[in-house]
Amino acid sequence: MASVHESLYFNPMMTNGVVHANVFGIKDWVTPYKISVLALLYEMTASKVSLPKRRRLNELILPLQQGPDLPFGQFVRTVEECCPQTASAVVLRLHEMADGELKDMEQFFSTLPFTAFDTEAYKTSVVGLFMRHMLLAYNKLSFSQVYKLYKSLQQYYHSHYAKPSDETNLSALNFDGSDMDLTSTEDTIGDRMDKEEPDTPLNESELRIDNAPSKGPLSQKQAEYFLARQAYLLKNDENKALKPAALQEELNNMLKFNPDFAEAHYLNYLNSMRVQDIFLSAHSLLHYFDRLILSGNEGKSNGDEGYGRSLRYAALNLASLHCRFGHYQQADLALQEAIRIAQESNDHVCLQHCLSWLYTLEQMKGSDSTVLTEDSVKMAAHFCLRYLASLGIQSLVQQGATQGKTAHKLMDALKDTDILHWKHSLSELIEISLAQTTSIWRMYGKSTMSAQQAQLLLNMSSLEPVNFGVHQNNTEAFAVALCHLAELHAEQGLYSAVSEILQHLKAQFPPHTQHAKLWMLCDLKIQFERHMNEGKYHLAEPLIVSMSALDKTQGLYRKALVLKALNRSTEAYNVLQRLQVHCEKTKCTELAIRVMLSTAELHWESSGFSTALPLLLQALALARQHHLQSLASETILHLAFTQLMLGVPEQALSVLHEAIEPVLAHGSVMDKGRALLLMARCQMEVAGFKPNRQGQTDLNTLALAVDTLDDATTHFSKLNCAERLREIHYLQSQLYHHWDKRVSATKVPCCSACWIKSYKHLFHLFP
């Protein structure tokens, strides 16, 4: 929970009123890279640059000052992108110092400008303060340290122009504290940090101007900037943050020089959560709050015991951690401790956070937490905690959807919360609301409305201030909307569009990000359905293992489908029974209905059509009770087929007319094809058609059946469903053969089109 602590920034150490030494040792020190930044600032102040280029350079100044040290080539290329003229002047200035004498560098520091308020370099500006820090650090150096700095500057400058064979000699560039201490000799912490600085520079290809890993000790401003940037990116655009391994290495390096840096431990906790490392995430979280208490960084709202605020929020964060990993008993214990400490300190805000996690924990356990959620919303509104109140309402909407509430009631509730979101510019909650609306419409079987809400989210401009080049399109809500769009396109047989959407998802959410699980599961589902439709069961079966690793329940359900397709009915029935018990326990209505339908199909295979009827009627009642139109229509199709097999085609056709409209309007291509094929078979039975038998038939009804089969062929062809297409071609062949016989018997002149069509469809059976 990123909102439980007030600041991510590091403050001076103070415990019990005693100010201790800065844990970083020094505010800043002079390095060859920072001399390059000073040269850039000097040229910006001394020369005239056009307004657009100056604006681009001004945007570049802060990342250059507070970011890690860059190699000279990377620095020059970065400046050239903004202003080539200034970059040439900076290179020339550094060339004069590096190829000149020591006095040239000394003269450069003596001529650094401090001008009036009409330029960037006035004394109290960011640029002016940086220059003053550099001058103070330079003036503290002894002659031997200045000489070492000069030699390092030469090596830094010439390393960019060195031949590839000479790159191994770059290790001669070091800032060892024995030769050149960049602070005063009295600063022992700074001495230790300089001595521990590595000897080899960074690989230039791994660096970026504002997201570059650093191997040496960072200054206070550099550390603050690095942590603030990475924490922001982890929340808003994880793809642009450092990869988990690289970020872990950088944090380990930072904690090596300063083990008591609390905010570094918290970022370590966030990074560990990305890769689901329970041990390291809990370890880092506890270390964060331990260091926070020791540093005395909680002067406000700290309760009677002095450090109570950190203790109760530490317990609350620990509870949320265990919730995310599914450790419900440990989460409940930590949550009870947080509630107890918050009640003792009379902290109503903390109690509201505890209550929100309490009903979340009850939902994860599968219990009914409606009363707790309603109480949480009322209390959050009373204390003007809009964020918690909105999340509570959205949680109530989600519970209402699973409990069978009507769509208009849920949408009215979401509409009221959206008004609150737009009024207070809560962009993140707007995205969550739209993603939830997309999911609800999809669950209710309204594919058009679901696609519309997903498109609305994807085309929405964020209300959040854009920092670090982040465009707010890498959150979980966007991943959910894109996955829904991919599945909706797959249902219509548009696999080229699905491929493009999944490609975009893979680029926006790489496998190491925390939301990658969404598109991985979506991709596996689409591949599985495609292989099953095409009859390639040997390709669908291996996907079950990968799917089970992401979602055990979905993997088990797909396993039952494959077993049923392979005619291993006993094994499929046992798996479906296990799933049925699990669905009743977890109250997963959608999956329970699908399990009932699959079980009914198993009864069909053993000609137990009358046995399947009670299951189908139970599934239909459940679907209508929860307003699941798509599943209700699919259940009606199963009922119609059962009635057809029981010898009542008129009743089956009547039932079918009830479900055909929503299927054709919102159903998948597969559902449309199956519905039309079933309708054609019912029409053939109603017309009195009997293969290889003489009898009176209704030719008009048979003509309707032929047209219906043609429409079904169009849908199955989109999915390359060979098994269904063979069945259609066989039926059409029989129909045309029968039609030719009837026409010949009535001695009506007729061309040979009927028997030609009959043989044409027979040839389709044997490609």
Phi, psi and omega in degrees: 000105185287348185267358187279339176249152192281329187212147176261359187265149184274134179247160177302147184286132176209125179229124180054038176081001181257122179277124180262171178294148177300130184293340177279351179085308182218157177289315184197165177212164184271131174227163177304324179296318182287334171295323176296319177295320177298321177297321177297314179297322179297315181291325177296323181282323187277329185255163178264124181238144179298154186301315179298319179292322178296322178296317178296321178293321179296324176293336183274341189297311185297313175300325179292322182286316188263346178283171178294161179295135181253152171298158186297319180298317178295320179297314182295318180296324180295317180290324180297328179296332180268316184204099180300326181297314179293323179298320178296320179295322179293316179299318179296318179297315180291327177298320179297322180283316185289323181264001178263221181242175181297328181294335178294319176292321178297318179293325179298316180292329180285343182252012178298129188277143166233105188254187181286188186284359183276357177232179183285343192261024176289159199298326184264004178280172178298317179293316180297318179295321178297316178298318181295319178298318180294319179296317179295317179295323180290321181291340179281344185286143173281176183296319180295324178291322177296319179295319178297320177297320180296316179295323178293322177296318177299314180296321180296318182289314185284343179297332179289330183259006181288152177288158179304327181288340181267000185292336179289343180276000182290348179291349176294341179280108174218162182241049184296135185291344180290329180263327187214095175275123186276004176231182178291157184291345181279345184272090186291328179293319177297323177300313182297321181292320180293324181291332182272001181290140185289163184269331186261141177285171183281155174290128187293330183289344182266002189256148169226157188300326185235009181218043187259130175291149182230138184264341182262177178292137179266152172286173183299313181295320179297318180295317179299315181295316181297314182293318180297318181294312183293322177295320179295317181292323178297328181279318192253327183207079187297335181296331182272348177284166176298149176296155185307317182293317180293319179293322178297320179296318180294319179292321176299320178295320179293319181286340176295320179277336182213084183295342183264015181281100190297315185294330176294323177294323180292319177295326175297323176296314178297320180293322179291328178294332180297322184257012176059041178267098186293319184294308184292325179294316177294320179299314182291323180295316179294320178296323179300310182288329174299313180291326179295321178292316182294328182280348180069031184272033186219053182296331183262140174056044184264002175078179183288330186273002174091312180238022182296327182299314179294324181294315183290324178285333174295315178296322179295316178295323178295322177296316179295324178298312180293328176299316183295330180266001177080019178267081192290323181293314178295323179296320180295320179295315179295324180291320177297323178294318179297321179295318181297314181292322179293323177293321178295327181268357180059042181262098184289327180295314178296322179297324178293320175297320179296319181294322179296321177286334179293314179287332174295319179296320178295322177296318180297328178285345182093011180271163178277114183245026183298316182296316178298319181294317179298318177298321180296318180296317180297314182290323178296320176294325179296321181266012178059035175266082189297322183298311180293322180296318180294317178298324178295319179295318179295326176293322176296321178297318180296318178294321179297323179295319180285339181267358175095023176290153180288155186294322185293328177292318180294318181292327176296319179295317179294326178296318179296319178291325179296324176299317178295321180296312181293326180296321183253012176055046178269081188298318183299320180287330175297316179297317180297319180297316179294320178295322179291322177297320176302314181293322182293315179297323179293320179295322180282357176088016179259085186292325180295314179295323179297314179296323180296315180294323178296318178295324178298318179294316184292335181261006181278136175275136183289146176268352181284148173295133184276116178241149176058025179074018181275135182250016172057039178237022180238025179272172182297325181299318179294321178297318179297315181297317180294322178296320177298317179297319179298316180292323178295320177292323179295323179296334179265006177078015181267072188286336176293318176294322178299318180298320179293318179296315180293326177296319177295319178298319180294327178286321182281329183230080180301164185302335182277355182276161188284340180263005181295336181300329182296308183284334176297314179293320178299315180298317180295320178298316181295316178298318181298311181298321181295315179294322179293320179295324181276357179079016181265073185291333180291338176271333181284327185297318179296338181289342183295323181297314179295321181292322180294329178293330180269321180211106186297320183294314179297321178297320180294321179295317179294328177297320178296321180296319180293317179299320178294319180293330180272009178064028173262072193294320183296314179296319179297320180295319179297319178295319180294325178293320176298318179295322180298317178295318179296320181292322177294325180288318183268358179058044177267093189293315183302309182293326179298319179294318180296324177295320178297318180296318179294323177295321177297322178295327175294323177295326178300319184297332177260019179061025178267062184291322178292329178290331182284338184301311180301321178297317182292321178294323177294318178295321179294318179297319180294319180294318179289326178297325181260010175059036179268087189297320182297313180291326177296318178296319179296323178293321178296322176299319178295321178295319180297318179295321179297318179293324177298317180289336178275359173092023176237070184295329179297316178293322179296318180293323178295316178295324183294323180298335179290328187258345189292326183294307177297330178293314180291333182277318188234354186282170176283168179299322180296316179295320178298314180298317180295320180296317180292321177297318178294320178297319179297319179294322177294319178297321178296319180292320180294324180287351179085022182284126176231119182298137176060025178229147176272141179174169180280129179230154178270107184293328179296317178293323177295325177297321176297320179296322179297315179296320180296320178294325176297319177295319179296323178299320179300317182290316182290333178293328178298328183262359182056044184273088188296321183297314179292322180296322177298318179297318180295315180297325178294315179295318180295322177298317178295319181297314181293325177295315178295320180298317180297321179296316181296319181293320180294322181294327180274001178055038177265132180303132182208143176285175182275019184297323185295310182287334174296316178296323179299311179292328178299316180288331175294322178297329178295335180289336183235072183293000000 
